[in-house]
Amino acid sequence: MNEASLQRTEMFEERRHLDGMHARKMRAIPGYFRRRILVNETINLIQNRRSVRTFSDKPIDRETTDTILHAAMRAPTAGNMMLYSIIEVVEQDIKEKLAKSCDNQPFIAQASLLLLFLADYQRWFDFFIASDVMACCEAEGLPLRYPGEGDLLLACCDALIAAQTAVIAAESLGIGSCYIGDIMEQYEYHKALFDLPQYVFPVALLCFGYPRETASSPQPSPRFAPSYIHFENKYRRLDDDALTEMFAPRERRHYPGVARNFGQYVYARKFSADFAVEMTRSVRKALETWIGEHA
């Protein structure tokens, strides 16, 4: 059985298990509230959304693109600072380069709309300098503060919230999307490709396009049961029994290579894979650049 077949089998088995759990939970909800859940268009949109990697040839027009961008820029943002920028990748040559640099994924170059979301503190720091904040610092006898690690994480939050808002807006317009986390790899290359200054970090690349019609509509990927994700008041670290139960729907009979269970399989295929090692190196380099000589 090849890798694709293994993945399909895994998803089918997990979906069957979780569908049964979902049905039992839905039956426990009073009918009136259950009907309200099922007819809420926004909730249905979120529940049925899945990543799309196969796009039709139908282009996304300018008005629709602007609608998606406007929605993204209405997303919640820390202190209304909008600590992000969005690059719309228009040139096909750049799309082709990204398809290679982002783990060799050809569908990236085929997306009708490609948006790069950047964590961006450069704009505000430039504004601070242009506003002569040095005069205030000198008057208070304080050193000039530069963007630090916390500022980067806050800007990443802003950028990702905007990105997900764009995803939901696009979904409501019948447009599929796919996140490309590999944009965080090869930091030096992507920094040069997009002329990124010191306090800008590429945190998410998003492909958009109208899904190609298929004979059957793909179902949303299954998720873990809420009891393993949603806690009250304090974090709950799962013991071995809980972990075994949590991952049981994803276990299968056969795995490629030396893996004998799902944990070993994901460790080898995801966590310790070359792309994961490169991402860690790349992000570490980006952080060094961000901090610079002001650590």
C-alpha positions as a LaTeX table, in Angstrom:
\begin{tabular}{lrrr}
\hline
Residue & $x$ (\AA) & $y$ (\AA) & $z$ (\AA) \\
\hline
Met1 & 0.00 & 0.00 & 0.00 \\
Asn2 & 1.53 & 3.35 & $-1.04$ \\
Glu3 & 1.67 & 6.54 & 1.04 \\
Ala4 & $-1.43$ & 8.12 & $-0.54$ \\
Ser5 & $-3.47$ & 4.97 & 0.07 \\
Leu6 & $-2.30$ & 4.85 & 3.67 \\
Gln7 & $-3.37$ & 8.45 & 4.20 \\
Arg8 & $-6.81$ & 7.82 & 2.70 \\
Thr9 & $-7.27$ & 4.75 & 4.89 \\
Glu10 & $-6.19$ & 6.69 & 7.96 \\
Met11 & $-8.63$ & 9.53 & 7.24 \\
Phe12 & $-11.51$ & 7.10 & 6.56 \\
Glu13 & $-10.98$ & 5.17 & 9.79 \\
Glu14 & $-10.66$ & 8.32 & 11.87 \\
Arg15 & $-13.69$ & 9.92 & 10.23 \\
Arg16 & $-15.84$ & 6.85 & 10.95 \\
His17 & $-14.79$ & 6.94 & 14.60 \\
Leu18 & $-15.31$ & 10.69 & 15.01 \\
Asp19 & $-18.58$ & 10.70 & 13.07 \\
Gly20 & $-19.97$ & 8.30 & 15.60 \\
Met21 & $-18.80$ & 10.48 & 18.47 \\
His22 & $-20.21$ & 13.59 & 16.79 \\
Ala23 & $-23.59$ & 11.95 & 16.23 \\
Arg24 & $-23.82$ & 10.99 & 19.89 \\
Lys25 & $-22.92$ & 14.50 & 21.01 \\
Met26 & $-25.37$ & 16.13 & 18.61 \\
Arg27 & $-28.18$ & 13.92 & 19.91 \\
Ala28 & $-27.43$ & 15.24 & 23.39 \\
Ile29 & $-28.12$ & 18.83 & 22.27 \\
Pro30 & $-31.76$ & 19.95 & 22.54 \\
Gly31 & $-33.47$ & 19.99 & 19.13 \\
Tyr32 & $-34.04$ & 23.77 & 19.05 \\
Phe33 & $-30.36$ & 24.57 & 19.63 \\
Arg34 & $-29.24$ & 21.80 & 17.28 \\
Arg35 & $-31.32$ & 23.33 & 14.48 \\
Arg36 & $-29.80$ & 26.74 & 15.14 \\
Ile37 & $-26.30$ & 25.27 & 14.91 \\
Leu38 & $-27.04$ & 23.49 & 11.64 \\
Val39 & $-28.62$ & 26.47 & 9.85 \\
Asn40 & $-26.02$ & 29.08 & 10.82 \\
Glu41 & $-24.26$ & 29.84 & 7.54 \\
Thr42 & $-21.03$ & 31.06 & 9.10 \\
Ile43 & $-20.67$ & 28.02 & 11.33 \\
Asn44 & $-21.46$ & 25.70 & 8.43 \\
Leu45 & $-18.83$ & 27.48 & 6.34 \\
Ile46 & $-16.19$ & 26.93 & 9.02 \\
Gln47 & $-17.24$ & 23.33 & 9.66 \\
Asn48 & $-17.03$ & 22.38 & 5.99 \\
Arg49 & $-13.90$ & 24.26 & 5.02 \\
Arg50 & $-10.94$ & 22.17 & 3.88 \\
Ser51 & $-7.63$ & 22.92 & 2.19 \\
Val52 & $-7.75$ & 23.05 & $-1.61$ \\
Arg53 & $-4.69$ & 22.23 & $-3.70$ \\
Thr54 & $-6.31$ & 21.62 & $-7.07$ \\
Phe55 & $-7.68$ & 24.74 & $-8.71$ \\
Ser56 & $-9.78$ & 25.35 & $-11.80$ \\
Asp57 & $-8.68$ & 27.72 & $-14.55$ \\
Lys58 & $-11.27$ & 30.31 & $-13.51$ \\
Pro59 & $-9.45$ & 33.50 & $-12.48$ \\
Ile60 & $-10.22$ & 35.51 & $-9.37$ \\
Asp61 & $-11.18$ & 38.98 & $-10.58$ \\
Arg62 & $-9.91$ & 42.25 & $-9.12$ \\
Glu63 & $-13.11$ & 43.09 & $-7.29$ \\
Thr64 & $-13.16$ & 39.71 & $-5.55$ \\
Thr65 & $-9.48$ & 39.99 & $-4.65$ \\
Asp66 & $-10.07$ & 43.41 & $-3.14$ \\
Thr67 & $-13.00$ & 42.04 & $-1.16$ \\
Ile68 & $-10.78$ & 39.34 & 0.34 \\
Leu69 & $-8.05$ & 41.86 & 1.14 \\
His70 & $-10.50$ & 44.27 & 2.71 \\
Ala71 & $-11.87$ & 41.48 & 4.90 \\
Ala72 & $-8.33$ & 40.56 & 5.99 \\
Met73 & $-7.65$ & 44.14 & 6.99 \\
Arg74 & $-10.81$ & 44.21 & 9.12 \\
Ala75 & $-9.43$ & 41.39 & 11.29 \\
Pro76 & $-8.77$ & 41.97 & 14.99 \\
Thr77 & $-5.35$ & 43.49 & 15.59 \\
Ala78 & $-3.29$ & 44.30 & 18.68 \\
Gly79 & $-3.88$ & 47.92 & 19.67 \\
Asn80 & $-5.22$ & 48.62 & 16.17 \\
Met81 & $-1.58$ & 48.70 & 15.04 \\
Met82 & $-2.02$ & 46.24 & 12.14 \\
Leu83 & 1.40 & 44.70 & 12.68 \\
Tyr84 & 1.41 & 42.96 & 9.31 \\
Ser85 & 1.78 & 43.58 & 5.62 \\
Ile86 & 0.39 & 41.59 & 2.70 \\
Ile87 & 2.24 & 41.04 & $-0.55$ \\
Glu88 & 0.10 & 40.00 & $-3.50$ \\
Val89 & 2.34 & 37.86 & $-5.70$ \\
Val90 & 1.39 & 38.73 & $-9.28$ \\
Glu91 & 4.41 & 37.77 & $-11.37$ \\
Gln92 & 4.30 & 34.17 & $-12.55$ \\
Asp93 & 8.08 & 33.92 & $-12.29$ \\
Ile94 & 7.92 & 34.57 & $-8.55$ \\
Lys95 & 5.11 & 32.03 & $-8.18$ \\
Glu96 & 7.29 & 29.45 & $-9.90$ \\
Lys97 & 10.18 & 30.25 & $-7.57$ \\
Leu98 & 7.95 & 29.86 & $-4.52$ \\
Ala99 & 6.64 & 26.54 & $-5.81$ \\
Lys100 & 10.23 & 25.29 & $-5.68$ \\
Ser101 & 11.46 & 27.02 & $-2.53$ \\
Cys102 & 8.38 & 25.97 & $-0.53$ \\
Asp103 & 9.14 & 22.26 & $-0.58$ \\
Asn104 & 8.54 & 21.72 & $-4.32$ \\
Gln105 & 4.76 & 22.08 & $-4.45$ \\
Pro106 & 3.73 & 22.83 & $-8.07$ \\
Phe107 & 0.14 & 23.82 & $-7.20$ \\
Ile108 & 1.49 & 27.03 & $-5.62$ \\
Ala109 & 2.35 & 28.33 & $-9.09$ \\
Gln110 & $-1.13$ & 27.41 & $-10.34$ \\
Ala111 & $-3.04$ & 29.44 & $-7.75$ \\
Ser112 & $-5.06$ & 32.31 & $-9.18$ \\
Leu113 & $-4.27$ & 34.44 & $-6.13$ \\
Leu114 & $-1.18$ & 34.20 & $-3.95$ \\
Leu115 & $-0.92$ & 36.30 & $-0.78$ \\
Leu116 & 2.11 & 36.49 & 1.48 \\
Phe117 & 1.35 & 37.57 & 5.05 \\
Leu118 & 4.22 & 39.25 & 6.84 \\
Ala119 & 4.74 & 39.96 & 10.52 \\
Asp120 & 5.76 & 43.61 & 10.23 \\
Tyr121 & 7.15 & 45.90 & 12.93 \\
Gln122 & 9.33 & 47.77 & 10.44 \\
Arg123 & 6.59 & 50.25 & 9.53 \\
Trp124 & 5.95 & 51.28 & 13.14 \\
Phe125 & 9.63 & 51.44 & 14.05 \\
Asp126 & 10.33 & 53.64 & 11.02 \\
Phe127 & 7.43 & 55.84 & 12.15 \\
Phe128 & 8.90 & 56.07 & 15.64 \\
Ile129 & 12.25 & 57.21 & 14.21 \\
Ala130 & 10.55 & 59.66 & 11.84 \\
Ser131 & 8.64 & 61.03 & 14.85 \\
Asp132 & 11.96 & 61.71 & 16.64 \\
Val133 & 11.25 & 59.46 & 19.60 \\
Met134 & 14.96 & 59.82 & 20.39 \\
Ala135 & 14.16 & 63.26 & 21.74 \\
Cys136 & 11.69 & 61.74 & 24.19 \\
Cys137 & 14.16 & 59.03 & 25.18 \\
Glu138 & 16.88 & 61.60 & 25.85 \\
Ala139 & 14.50 & 63.78 & 27.84 \\
Glu140 & 13.57 & 60.77 & 30.01 \\
Gly141 & 17.14 & 59.50 & 30.19 \\
Leu142 & 16.14 & 56.21 & 28.58 \\
Pro143 & 17.80 & 54.21 & 25.81 \\
Leu144 & 16.01 & 53.72 & 22.50 \\
Arg145 & 14.09 & 50.44 & 22.52 \\
Tyr146 & 14.22 & 48.23 & 19.44 \\
Pro147 & 11.70 & 45.54 & 18.39 \\
Gly148 & 12.32 & 42.35 & 20.34 \\
Glu149 & 11.13 & 38.76 & 20.49 \\
Gly150 & 7.77 & 39.66 & 22.04 \\
Asp151 & 7.11 & 42.19 & 19.29 \\
Leu152 & 7.80 & 39.53 & 16.66 \\
Leu153 & 5.36 & 37.09 & 18.23 \\
Leu154 & 2.70 & 39.78 & 18.54 \\
Ala155 & 3.17 & 40.73 & 14.88 \\
Cys156 & 2.93 & 37.03 & 13.91 \\
Cys157 & $-0.39$ & 36.84 & 15.77 \\
Asp158 & $-1.69$ & 39.88 & 13.90 \\
Ala159 & $-0.59$ & 38.50 & 10.53 \\
Leu160 & $-2.11$ & 35.06 & 11.12 \\
Ile161 & $-5.41$ & 36.47 & 12.34 \\
Ala162 & $-5.59$ & 38.56 & 9.16 \\
Ala163 & $-4.68$ & 35.52 & 7.06 \\
Gln164 & $-7.40$ & 33.35 & 8.56 \\
Thr165 & $-9.95$ & 36.12 & 8.09 \\
Ala166 & $-8.99$ & 36.19 & 4.41 \\
Val167 & $-9.48$ & 32.41 & 4.27 \\
Ile168 & $-13.01$ & 32.60 & 5.65 \\
Ala169 & $-13.90$ & 35.55 & 3.41 \\
Ala170 & $-12.67$ & 33.64 & 0.36 \\
Glu171 & $-14.54$ & 30.52 & 1.42 \\
Ser172 & $-17.77$ & 32.51 & 1.60 \\
Leu173 & $-17.20$ & 33.51 & $-2.03$ \\
Gly174 & $-16.71$ & 29.91 & $-3.18$ \\
Ile175 & $-12.92$ & 30.24 & $-3.29$ \\
Gly176 & $-10.70$ & 27.57 & $-1.79$ \\
Ser177 & $-7.38$ & 28.15 & $-0.08$ \\
Cys178 & $-4.30$ & 26.42 & 1.28 \\
Tyr179 & $-1.75$ & 27.59 & 3.83 \\
Ile180 & 1.93 & 27.14 & 2.95 \\
Gly181 & 3.95 & 27.04 & 6.15 \\
Asp182 & 7.10 & 26.26 & 4.16 \\
Ile183 & 7.46 & 30.01 & 3.53 \\
Met184 & 9.22 & 30.07 & 6.92 \\
Glu185 & 11.98 & 27.90 & 5.44 \\
Gln186 & 14.92 & 29.33 & 3.48 \\
Tyr187 & 14.66 & 32.67 & 5.26 \\
Glu188 & 17.65 & 34.19 & 3.49 \\
Tyr189 & 16.26 & 33.34 & 0.05 \\
His190 & 12.76 & 34.64 & 0.75 \\
Lys191 & 14.13 & 37.75 & 2.45 \\
Ala192 & 16.05 & 38.60 & $-0.72$ \\
Leu193 & 13.21 & 37.57 & $-3.04$ \\
Phe194 & 10.75 & 40.00 & $-1.44$ \\
Asp195 & 13.26 & 42.65 & $-0.31$ \\
Leu196 & 12.27 & 42.23 & 3.34 \\
Pro197 & 13.86 & 44.61 & 5.86 \\
Gln198 & 15.06 & 43.68 & 9.35 \\
Tyr199 & 11.76 & 43.79 & 11.21 \\
Val200 & 9.63 & 41.85 & 8.72 \\
Phe201 & 9.15 & 38.08 & 8.81 \\
Pro202 & 7.20 & 35.92 & 6.28 \\
Val203 & 4.86 & 33.93 & 8.51 \\
Ala204 & 2.26 & 32.54 & 6.07 \\
Leu205 & 1.76 & 32.10 & 2.34 \\
Leu206 & $-1.81$ & 31.55 & 1.14 \\
Cys207 & $-2.90$ & 30.06 & $-2.18$ \\
Phe208 & $-6.42$ & 30.92 & $-3.38$ \\
Gly209 & $-8.43$ & 29.60 & $-6.29$ \\
Tyr210 & $-11.77$ & 28.21 & $-7.35$ \\
Pro211 & $-11.73$ & 24.47 & $-6.61$ \\
Arg212 & $-11.64$ & 22.15 & $-9.59$ \\
Glu213 & $-14.86$ & 20.19 & $-9.88$ \\
Thr214 & $-14.53$ & 16.51 & $-9.08$ \\
Ala215 & $-16.89$ & 13.55 & $-9.21$ \\
Ser216 & $-17.15$ & 13.53 & $-5.42$ \\
Ser217 & $-16.81$ & 16.41 & $-2.99$ \\
Pro218 & $-13.90$ & 15.87 & $-0.57$ \\
Gln219 & $-14.96$ & 15.84 & 3.06 \\
Pro220 & $-13.33$ & 18.06 & 5.71 \\
Ser221 & $-10.42$ & 16.42 & 7.49 \\
Pro222 & $-11.29$ & 14.95 & 10.89 \\
Arg223 & $-10.22$ & 16.74 & 14.06 \\
Phe224 & $-9.36$ & 15.55 & 17.57 \\
Ala225 & $-12.19$ & 15.29 & 20.08 \\
Pro226 & $-12.72$ & 18.57 & 22.01 \\
Ser227 & $-11.96$ & 16.91 & 25.36 \\
Tyr228 & $-8.29$ & 16.70 & 24.37 \\
Ile229 & $-8.06$ & 20.30 & 23.17 \\
His230 & $-10.47$ & 22.35 & 25.28 \\
Phe231 & $-9.67$ & 22.73 & 28.99 \\
Glu232 & $-11.15$ & 24.87 & 31.76 \\
Asn233 & $-9.04$ & 27.23 & 33.88 \\
Lys234 & $-5.80$ & 25.22 & 33.70 \\
Tyr235 & $-3.79$ & 23.27 & 31.16 \\
Arg236 & $-4.21$ & 19.50 & 31.35 \\
Arg237 & $-1.22$ & 17.45 & 30.29 \\
Leu238 & $-2.41$ & 14.15 & 28.85 \\
Asp239 & $-1.16$ & 10.90 & 30.39 \\
Asp240 & $-0.28$ & 7.85 & 28.32 \\
Asp241 & $-3.78$ & 6.41 & 28.50 \\
Ala242 & $-5.36$ & 9.66 & 27.32 \\
Leu243 & $-2.82$ & 9.98 & 24.51 \\
Thr244 & $-3.52$ & 6.42 & 23.38 \\
Glu245 & $-7.25$ & 7.14 & 23.33 \\
Met246 & $-6.78$ & 10.48 & 21.57 \\
Phe247 & $-4.74$ & 9.03 & 18.72 \\
Ala248 & $-6.57$ & 5.70 & 18.43 \\
Pro249 & $-8.66$ & 6.84 & 15.42 \\
Arg250 & $-5.48$ & 7.63 & 13.51 \\
Glu251 & $-3.71$ & 4.36 & 14.15 \\
Arg252 & $-3.62$ & 1.84 & 11.30 \\
Arg253 & $-2.28$ & $-1.61$ & 10.61 \\
His254 & 0.71 & $-0.84$ & 8.44 \\
Tyr255 & 3.23 & 2.00 & 8.25 \\
Pro256 & 6.05 & 2.70 & 5.81 \\
Gly257 & 9.66 & 2.27 & 6.86 \\
Val258 & 10.54 & 1.31 & 10.43 \\
Ala259 & 7.53 & 3.00 & 12.06 \\
Arg260 & 5.34 & 0.69 & 14.13 \\
Asn261 & 2.76 & 3.15 & 15.40 \\
Phe262 & 1.29 & 6.54 & 14.55 \\
Gly263 & 3.64 & 8.46 & 16.85 \\
Gln264 & 6.71 & 6.99 & 15.18 \\
Tyr265 & 5.21 & 7.62 & 11.77 \\
Val266 & 4.51 & 11.33 & 12.38 \\
Tyr267 & 7.84 & 11.83 & 14.11 \\
Ala268 & 9.68 & 10.54 & 11.03 \\
Arg269 & 7.39 & 12.03 & 8.39 \\
Lys270 & 6.85 & 15.46 & 9.98 \\
Phe271 & 8.75 & 16.34 & 13.13 \\
Ser272 & 12.24 & 15.11 & 12.24 \\
Ala273 & 11.92 & 15.46 & 8.46 \\
Asp274 & 14.39 & 17.59 & 6.51 \\
Phe275 & 11.86 & 20.39 & 6.00 \\
Ala276 & 11.20 & 20.64 & 9.75 \\
Val277 & 14.91 & 20.81 & 10.52 \\
Glu278 & 15.33 & 23.49 & 7.85 \\
Met279 & 12.40 & 25.49 & 9.22 \\
Thr280 & 13.97 & 25.54 & 12.67 \\
Arg281 & 17.29 & 26.70 & 11.24 \\
Ser282 & 15.56 & 29.31 & 9.09 \\
Val283 & 13.43 & 30.74 & 11.91 \\
Arg284 & 16.47 & 30.86 & 14.19 \\
Lys285 & 18.29 & 32.89 & 11.53 \\
Ala286 & 15.28 & 35.20 & 11.14 \\
Leu287 & 15.21 & 35.75 & 14.89 \\
Glu288 & 18.93 & 36.56 & 14.92 \\
Thr289 & 18.34 & 39.09 & 12.15 \\
Trp290 & 15.36 & 40.61 & 13.97 \\
Ile291 & 17.28 & 41.04 & 17.24 \\
Gly292 & 20.47 & 42.09 & 15.50 \\
Glu293 & 23.04 & 43.83 & 17.68 \\
His294 & 20.45 & 44.96 & 20.20 \\
Ala295 & 20.07 & 41.63 & 22.03 \\
\hline
\end{tabular}
